[in-house]
Amino acid sequence: MIADAWFWVGTAICALSLLVCVAMTFLRRHPADSSILSIAAIELFLLVYGVGSLLRGGSEPIQGELWEFWGYVITALIVPVVAFLWAVTDKTRWSNLVMAAVGPTVFVMLHRMQVIWFG
């Protein structure tokens, strides 16, 4: 597997989001703005990743199944939105922990997308 810059930037953003959300779980009794912003950063990265994948798809074809790759991209885009909706409806400290799960989940999906792309 080749780990390109997309993967490493995504890994850094996911790790930072995980740290922020876990810290806010212990420090706050309600959803923290910093937790929400950290999953928003993941969502923004995924949007840019999707557009970048469209653009580089012509010059660097996907080695795996196209439908599987885009299934991961679309699912990864949904994960932060669901966590945000959870945080909006559940006003306890545990919503920060739910948002903390976004980072590792998206990281695993990014790794899988790399495997599909490069074979």
Residue, then its C-alpha position, 0 to 999 in steps of 0.5 A: m500500500i502506498a500512503d500518500a499525502w492525502f492519507w497523512v493529512g487525514t490521519a492528522i486531522c482525525a487524531l487531533s479531532l479524537l484528542v479534542c473530543v476526548a478532552m472535552t468529554f472530561l472537561r465539559r458537561h455538554p457538547a463543546d464547540s471545539s468538538i463540533l468544530s473538530i468533526a467539521a474539520i473532518e467533514l471539510f477534509l472529506l469533501v476536499y478529498g472527494v473532489g481531489s479523488l475525482l480530479r486525480g481519478g483520470s490520471e491515476p486510476i483506482q486499482g480496486e472496485l470503483w463502487e467500493f471506493w465511492g461507497y467508502v467516501i460517501t459513508a465517511l461523509i455521513v459519519p460526522v453528520v450523524a455525530f453532529l446530529w447526535a450532539v445537537t439532540d443529546k446535551t450531555r458530556w457523552s455526546n463529546l465521546v460520540m463525536a470522538a468516535v468519528g476520528p478513528t472511524v474515518f481514519v479506518m475508512l481512509h486506510r481502506m480507501q488507500v488500499i482500494w486506490f493503490g491495490 
